[in-house]
């Protein structure tokens, strides 16, 4: 399916947010995720179903200062 991930189109064979994160090599419960502007908690990612052209934002903390 095609998704917009962090502003870029991605073609990924995923049906859930958890699968998408795994296939794109995002790991860790510390990630913040949103689908179509709605926050998705880490505990809900396994069952959060994705649809074609969903807009997914994946944020991770940055080091530095």
KENU-832165 format. One record per residue: residue number from 1; x, y, z of N, C-alpha, C in turn. Coordinates in nm, 3 decimals, always signed. Example, Ala and Ser with C-alpha at 12.3 -4.5 7.8 and 13.67 -1.06 7.14 Angstrom:
2
ATOM   pos       n.u       n.v       n.w      ca.u      ca.v      ca.w       c.u       c.v       c.w
ATOM     1    +1.319    -0.569    +0.780    +1.230    -0.450    +0.780    +1.320    -0.330    +0.780
ATOM     2    +1.285    -0.225    +0.708    +1.367    -0.106    +0.714    +1.290    +0.003    +0.787
//
This chain:
65
ATOM   pos       n.u       n.v       n.w      ca.u      ca.v      ca.w       c.u       c.v       c.w
ATOM     1    +0.083    -0.117    +0.000    +0.000    +0.000    +0.000    +0.088    +0.125    +0.000
ATOM     2    +0.032    +0.233    -0.047    +0.105    +0.359    -0.048    +0.059    +0.445    +0.069
ATOM     3    +0.158    +0.498    +0.140    +0.135    +0.586    +0.253    +0.221    +0.710    +0.237
ATOM     4    +0.186    +0.814    +0.310    +0.270    +0.932    +0.320    +0.332    +0.925    +0.459
ATOM     5    +0.462    +0.899    +0.466    +0.533    +0.883    +0.593    +0.629    +0.999    +0.609
ATOM     6    +0.604    +1.079    +0.712    +0.687    +1.198    +0.738    +0.702    +1.283    +0.612
ATOM     7    +0.591    +1.297    +0.538    +0.589    +1.384    +0.421    +0.637    +1.322    +0.292
ATOM     8    +0.680    +1.196    +0.295    +0.730    +1.129    +0.174    +0.645    +1.006    +0.143
ATOM     9    +0.614    +0.987    +0.014    +0.536    +0.870    -0.024    +0.620    +0.744    -0.011
ATOM    10    +0.561    +0.642    +0.050    +0.626    +0.512    +0.070    +0.530    +0.404    +0.021
ATOM    11    +0.582    +0.304    -0.046    +0.503    +0.188    -0.088    +0.549    +0.071    -0.003
ATOM    12    +0.467    +0.033    +0.095    +0.506    -0.067    +0.194    +0.392    -0.168    +0.211
ATOM    13    +0.426    -0.296    +0.218    +0.327    -0.401    +0.236    +0.295    -0.418    +0.384
ATOM    14    +0.220    -0.323    +0.440    +0.185    -0.328    +0.583    +0.036    -0.302    +0.596
ATOM    15    -0.026    -0.368    +0.693    -0.168    -0.345    +0.719    -0.192    -0.278    +0.853
ATOM    16    -0.092    -0.282    +0.941    -0.105    -0.216    +1.071    +0.012    -0.120    +1.091
ATOM    17    -0.006    -0.029    +1.184    +0.101    +0.066    +1.214    +0.223    -0.007    +1.267
ATOM    18    +0.202    -0.109    +1.348    +0.314    -0.188    +1.401    +0.396    -0.250    +1.287
ATOM    19    +0.329    -0.309    +1.189    +0.399    -0.369    +1.074    +0.476    -0.263    +0.997
ATOM    20    +0.415    -0.149    +0.976    +0.482    -0.041    +0.903    +0.609    +0.001    +0.974
ATOM    21    +0.601    +0.022    +1.104    +0.719    +0.061    +1.181    +0.829    -0.044    +1.171
ATOM    22    +0.791    -0.170    +1.179    +0.890    -0.278    +1.169    +0.956    -0.281    +1.031
ATOM    23    +0.875    -0.270    +0.926    +0.929    -0.276    +0.791    +1.018    -0.156    +0.759
ATOM    24    +0.992    -0.042    +0.820    +1.075    +0.077    +0.798    +1.187    +0.087    +0.900
ATOM    25    +1.201    -0.016    +0.981    +1.310    -0.028    +1.079    +1.306    +0.078    +1.189
ATOM    26    +1.184    +0.114    +1.231    +1.167    +0.200    +1.349    +1.142    +0.108    +1.467
ATOM    27    +1.216    +0.128    +1.575    +1.202    +0.044    +1.692    +1.196    +0.130    +1.818
ATOM    28    +1.133    +0.077    +1.920    +1.130    +0.143    +2.049    +0.994    +0.197    +2.086
ATOM    29    +0.962    +0.186    +2.213    +0.834    +0.237    +2.262    +0.839    +0.389    +2.277
ATOM    30    +0.956    +0.450    +2.266    +0.972    +0.592    +2.284    +0.932    +0.672    +2.161
ATOM    31    +0.897    +0.607    +2.052    +0.853    +0.677    +1.932    +0.716    +0.739    +1.955
ATOM    32    +0.692    +0.852    +1.893    +0.559    +0.912    +1.891    +0.504    +0.892    +1.750
ATOM    33    +0.380    +0.845    +1.741    +0.322    +0.819    +1.609    +0.184    +0.882    +1.599
ATOM    34    +0.153    +0.927    +1.478    +0.021    +0.982    +1.449    -0.020    +0.935    +1.310
ATOM    35    -0.149    +0.906    +1.295    -0.203    +0.868    +1.165    -0.315    +0.967    +1.133
ATOM    36    -0.300    +1.034    +1.021    -0.398    +1.135    +0.978    -0.425    +1.238    +1.088
ATOM    37    -0.318    +1.278    +1.157    -0.328    +1.382    +1.259    -0.374    +1.336    +1.396
ATOM    38    -0.402    +1.207    +1.412    -0.448    +1.152    +1.540    -0.336    +1.071    +1.604
ATOM    39    -0.302    +1.105    +1.727    -0.199    +1.033    +1.801    -0.237    +0.886    +1.818
ATOM    40    -0.140    +0.797    +1.797    -0.161    +0.653    +1.818    -0.061    +0.609    +1.924
ATOM    41    -0.113    +0.567    +2.039    -0.027    +0.522    +2.149    +0.048    +0.395    +2.110
ATOM    42    +0.162    +0.373    +2.172    +0.243    +0.255    +2.139    +0.167    +0.125    +2.163
ATOM    43    +0.085    +0.120    +2.266    +0.009    -0.001    +2.296    -0.098    -0.031    +2.190
ATOM    44    -0.138    +0.070    +2.113    -0.243    +0.053    +2.012    -0.191    +0.027    +1.871
ATOM    45    -0.061    +0.033    +1.852    -0.005    +0.021    +1.717    -0.028    -0.116    +1.655
ATOM    46    -0.028    -0.220    +1.735    -0.045    -0.357    +1.682    -0.181    -0.374    +1.616
ATOM    47    -0.283    -0.309    +1.669    -0.417    -0.327    +1.614    -0.467    -0.208    +1.532
ATOM    48    -0.384    -0.105    +1.517    -0.425    +0.012    +1.438    -0.411    -0.018    +1.290
ATOM    49    -0.523    -0.036    +1.222    -0.524    -0.070    +1.079    -0.495    +0.053    +0.994
ATOM    50    -0.420    +0.033    +0.888    -0.387    +0.141    +0.796    -0.466    +0.128    +0.667
ATOM    51    -0.488    +0.242    +0.602    -0.558    +0.245    +0.473    -0.469    +0.316    +0.371
ATOM    52    -0.493    +0.286    +0.246    -0.419    +0.349    +0.137    -0.420    +0.501    +0.153
ATOM    53    -0.302    +0.562    +0.134    -0.281    +0.707    +0.139    -0.293    +0.768    +0.280
ATOM    54    -0.293    +0.685    +0.385    -0.287    +0.740    +0.520    -0.162    +0.825    +0.534
ATOM    55    -0.173    +0.931    +0.613    -0.058    +1.018    +0.644    -0.006    +0.980    +0.782
ATOM    56    +0.116    +0.928    +0.787    +0.175    +0.880    +0.911    +0.293    +0.970    +0.948
ATOM    57    +0.293    +1.014    +1.071    +0.406    +1.090    +1.125    +0.474    +1.005    +1.231
ATOM    58    +0.605    +0.993    +1.222    +0.685    +0.917    +1.317    +0.791    +1.011    +1.373
ATOM    59    +0.786    +1.034    +1.502    +0.881    +1.124    +1.565    +0.963    +1.048    +1.667
ATOM    60    +1.092    +1.079    +1.670    +1.180    +1.018    +1.768    +1.261    +1.128    +1.834
ATOM    61    +1.297    +1.108    +1.961    +1.376    +1.211    +2.029    +1.513    +1.226    +1.965
ATOM    62    +1.567    +1.346    +1.975    +1.700    +1.374    +1.920    +1.794    +1.408    +2.034
ATOM    63    +1.918    +1.370    +2.016    +2.020    +1.404    +2.115    +2.085    +1.536    +2.077
ATOM    64    +2.140    +1.599    +2.174    +2.212    +1.723    +2.145    +2.157    +1.834    +2.232
ATOM    65    +2.200    +1.952    +2.205    +2.148    +2.062    +2.284    +2.221    +2.184    +2.270
//
